């Protein structure tokens, strides 16, 4: 596109690479959702749904 490496470095050099990777992965977002019980109740993860199902089955068998 004609943008020099120097201009790209000037524009993006302030970014923290590790933080950007984590943001793109959505790890922090998932942690926040799991920490908020209201959101977790409305949008349970597959792992949480499996745990809940196992607890229900365990309660029925006991």
Buried (B, 14 or more C-beta within 10 A) or exposed (E): EEEEEEEEEEEEEEEEEEEEEBEEEEEEEEEEBBEEEEEEEEEBEEEEEEEEEEEEEEEEEE
